[in-house]
């Protein structure tokens, strides 16, 4: 499955130096190696040693600045992958080379964002910050493999957005293979986000992630539980606000606004990560072996929820709007998309058969909205007031927005320019 990401074009168009950052396994290194033109690629290993990826040779840290200066003065594009693994003394040395050439730094830690973008940083103002999170829903849809049905593709799409899942799912396209792998993988996803200086805080971050991932959205309750468990020293929700902001900054959690200013809801950005915490809170995956048959009903329930969110995000991108939430005891609507604070689409996801009662109930809930109304389902239905959306409809809408990434002469990776998905026969 070959995914061409919209960030590729942005990276190519930016002429200044770039900081490409995000948590581990979001595809930073893969994107640069496969889709972006560069002349020199330095990778910093976890022990601080440096390899020149193109030449397959190692260089000493002390020689890095000399080599970097030489290449940038020749107006070359140079990548330093996992820049945060270098000592901070390099920040000053690198800043003195600006604005020669094009330098692309990547980082997986919160430290590099805070250090490079802080008011005291010698690199402040020299780097264009580009956050790489999970794959954009438009990019996923235009990359759907042609050997599976659209129905199956939409079920797997929320998970395929996290790039590390693609090799696990590719071939059999079975969610069970992913479920078996996530307990041993998810805990490492935050990787170097919280480095040695923040080790004493990692327990707090992990506890917040686990609670949000299991479905808890009230920050007051989260703060109180953490205080009760002895993880934090203060039960107030304001105490955990900086943690939440940091996790938003690094692409671990997202916030969605409730319609008409009724608060916000936090959730994990990564569907595989959220699925893990969702299952762990119910089946104690950390301490016991669980068969897939035991957890399958819960997995299927979560998949339906994940599809709902993916379709909402996708339709928001198609309409160039934002997702807002309406979830109250008297009224719950799956998808509300607004543009300049005005509703443009209300929709519901019925991942199965839609009957007349479903349509009637939906009409009752959205009668006060004067905008497009739709139900997304596997099967087509007919109604004069509600639009029927099936997978092929949304697929075609997303494909119509797709544009091929810009090409550059002398691209060292021509194979990466192949179309990710052709026209699908239906």
N, C-alpha and C positions, 0 to 999 in steps of 0.2 A: 504494500500500500504506500504509494508515493504522495506525500502531502506537500504542496507548495504553499508556504505561509505568506500572508500579506506583509509581515514584517520584513521579508526579503526586499521588497521594493523600497520600503522606508529606509532600510540600511543602505541600499545602493544610492538613494537620492540624497542622503545627508552627506555633505561634503566636509563637515568638520569632524573632529574626534568624537568617538562614541563610547558610552558605557552601556553595555548590554548586560542586564542583571535579572535575576529571578532565582527561585529555589531550584534545587537539583532536579535533573531529569525532565526539564521542560524543553529540552532540545536546543540549547544555546550552541553547544559545540557542533552538533549535527548540522544545524542551519548554516553556520559559518563555513563549515568544511564542504558542504554539498551545494549550497545555493548562492553564496556570496563570493564575489571576486576578491581575492587577496593575493599578495606576493610572498609574504612571510608569515608563518604561523608558529608562535611560541606557546608551548603548553607548560604550565607550572604544576609539577606533581605535588602530592600531599606532603612530601618531605622537603619541598622547596627547590628541588632540582629542576632543571629546565631542559626541554627537548625542542629542537627545531623540527616540527612535524614534517615539513616538506623534504628536508634533507635526511631526516632520521638520525640526526646527530645531537649529542648533548652539549650544552655550553655552561660555563660557570656563571653564577650570579654576577660576579664582578665584571664579566665581559658583556652582560646584557645591555647596559646603557650604551656602550661603545657601538655594539652591533645595531641597536635600535636607532641611535643617532645617524649612523651611516645610511640605513635603509630609508629613514624618513627624509633625510636631505636629498635622497634620490627620488623623492616624491612617490614612494611606494606605499601600499596599503599593508599595514602590519597588525596582526592580531596577537594579543597576549591573553591567553585563556586561563581563567582562575587567578586573576591578578591579585586577589586578596591574600593569596598564599605568600606573596613577597613581603619582606620587612617594610615598614612604613617609611624608612629612609629613602626608598626608591621613589616615593611620591614627589619629593622635591626635584630629584634628578630628572624624572620624566617630564615634569612641568616645564623645565628649561628648554625642552625640545619643541615645544609648541610655537607656531602652528604648522611646522613642516609636515608634509605627507598627510596620511590619514591613519590614525591609530584607533583600533577597536579593542577596548578592554572588556573582558567578561568577568562576572563575579556571582557567586552563589550565597554570599553572606550578607546579613544585615549590616555588618561592620563596614563593608566597602561602600555601601550607599551612604551611611552616616558620615564616614570619614571623607569620602571624595566630595560629598555635597555640603559638608559643614562650612561655616563661615571662615574657619581657620585653615581650610584645606588649600594647599598650593595648586590643586587642580580645579578649584572652584571656577566655574564659568568656561572651562576649556572643553568640557565633555557634554555631548548631547545625551541625556539619559533616555534609554529605551528599555522598558520593562517587558520581558518575555514571560508570559504566563502560559496557561493551557492554550490549545489551538483554537482559533476563532471558529465559531460554528459554521460560517460561510465556507471556510477553507476545508473543514471536515466534509461537508456535504458535497462540495465539488470534487472531493477525492474518494467518494464512496467506491469500493471495489465492485466491479461489474459481475463477479461470480456469486454474489449473494443478493437476495431480494431487498427491495427498498424497505420493507417492513422490518426485516432483520437488521439492516443497516441503521435505521433510526433507533432501534433498541440498543445497539452497541455504541452509537455516536457519542453519548455523554462520557463513556469510558475511553473511547479512542481519542478524545480531546487531550488526554494526558499521554504524551508521546510514548512513555515507557511501556504502555499496555499494548501497543501495536504488534510487536513481535510475539507476545503471548497469545493474542487473539487471532492473528493472521493465520489463515489456513483452515482451522476448524470453526472459527467464528462462534465459539461456544463460551458463554459467560462463566461456566463452571471452571474452566481452565484459569480464568482470572481470579475467581474467588479463592481457589486453592493457593494461589501465589501471594495474595495481598498481605497475609499476616507477616510474612518474612520480608516484605519489601517496603510497606508503607512507613514503618517506623524510621526507615533511613531516608525518607524523602526530604525531611527538613534538613538533613545532612549538616552542611556547614553554614546554614542560615544563622544559627546561634553559635558563635565560635567560642574559643576557650575563655575569653573575658566574660562571656555571658552564661557559662556553664551552670552557675548557681541559679540562673533564671530559667533554665530549660525545663525544669520540672513544672513551673508555672505555665509556660507556653504549651507544653504537652497536655497538661490538665485542661486548659481552656479549649484547645483543639479537640480533645476527646469529648468534652461536654457539648460543644457546638455540633460536632460530627454525629453525636448520638441523638440530636434533635432538640437540645435545650437552646432556646433563643433569648431568654430573659437574662440580661447581664447582671441584674441584682441577685438572681438566684445562683448564677455561676459564681459570683464573688462570695456569696455567703457559704456555698458548699466548699469552695477552696479554703476559706477561713476556717470552717469547721474541721476540715481534714488536716489543718496545720500547714497547708502549702503556702498560704499568704498570711501576713500579719494584720490585715485590715479587711473587714467584711464589706466595705463600700464599693459600689460599682465603679466609682471614679478611680479606684486604686488599680483596676485591671484595664482601664481605658487605654493607657499607653501600650500595653501588650497587644491589645486588639488593633490599634493603629499600626504597630510594627508588622503584625501579621497581614494586615491589608496591604501594606507597602510591599511586602515580599510575595504577594500573590498566594497566600495560604487561605485567607477567608475573604468573603464578599459581603456587602451589605445591600439589601433591597429596601426601598422605601414603601411604607404603607400609604395607600391613597388618601389624600387630603390631610397629610401631616399627622397621621396616627402612629408615628414611631417608625423604627426600622427593624429588620430581621437580619441576623447574621447566619451565614451558612458556609460550609467549606467549598472552595472553588472546585477542587478536584473530586469528581464523582467516585473514583476508586478509593481515595482516602476517606471520603465520607461513608462509603459503603462499609469499609473496614470498621470504623468507629460505630456505625449503626449496628453492625453484627456483633461486635465485641461487647457492646453494652447489654446485649440480649443473650449471648451464648458463651461469653468468657473465652473468646478465641485465644487469648494470651496464655491461658493455663490448661486448656484441654483440647484434644483432637475432636473435631466435629465433622460428621459426614455431610456431603453436599445435600443428600436427601433430607436431612434434618433441617437444614437452614433454607432449603429451596423456596418454600412459601414466602419467607421474609425477603429473600433475594428478589423474587418476582415482584413483590410489593414495592421494593425500593426501585427496581428498574422502571416501573410505571411512573414513579415519582420523578426519577431522573429524566425520563423522556419528556415529561411535562415541562420541566425546567429548561431542557435543551430546546424544545419547540418554542417556548417563550423567548429565550435568548435569540434564537434564529429569526423569529418574526420581528423582534425588536430591531435586529440588524437590517432586515429587509425594509422595514418602515422607517429606519433611521430615527427610532424613538427610544424610550427607556421603559423597562419593566417596573410596574408598581404592583402592590399587593392589596387584595381585598379578601381577607380571611377573618370573618366574624361569625359568631354563632348564628346570626340571622341571615348572613349572606357570605358565601365563599365562591370566588371566581378564580379559576386557574390562572388566566392570563389577562392582564390589563396593560396595554401599551399606550403611553402618552407621548405627546410631542408638544413642547412648550406648555406643559401642564394641562393639555387638553386631550381627552381620550381619542385615539384613532382606531383602536381595535380592542374588543373584548372577545375572549375565546375560551373554550374548554377543551381538554384532552380526554377523549374516551378511547382508551387503547383496547378496543374490542367492538362488540356490536352496539350500535346506537339505535334505540327504539323511540317511538313517538313520545313516550313519557319523558325520556332524557331531553329531547328537544323542547318539550313544553316547559319542563323545569328550568332549563337554561334561559328560555325566553322570559320567564317570570323574574329571574335574577337580574337580567340585564335590560329590563324594559325602560329604566331611567337613563340609559346610555344612548346618545345619539351619534353613533359611529358604526363602523363595520363590525359585524357579529359573525362568529364562525365557530364550528366544532371540528376539531382535528380527530380523525378516527381512521381505522384500517379500511373501512368500507364506505362507499358513497351512499348518501341519502338525498332525498329531494325535499326542499322546503323553500317557501317564498321569502322568508325573512332571515333565515340563518344560512350562511354559506357553508357548504360541505367541503372540508379540506381533507384530502387523503395524502399519503406519502408522496405520490408522484407530483401533486400540485405544489407542495412546498419545495420539493426537489427542483422543479422547473423554475420556481421563483428565485431560489438561491442561485441556480446556475445562470440565470439571466443577469445577475449582478456580478458574476465572476469576470475578472479580467486577468489576462496572462501577465505575469510579472515582467517588468522591463528587463531587457537583455543588455549586456555590456560587451563590447568587442574584447576579444582576448579572454573570454571567460574560461578559467581552467577546469570548470566542471560542466561541460556541455550536456552531459547525460541528465543533469538535474533540471534541464529546461523542458523535459518531456511533459506533455499534458498529463495531469493527475488522473483525469477521468474523462472518457469520451461520452458521446451521446448514448444514453441508455435506451435499449429497446424495451418497450413495455407493451 
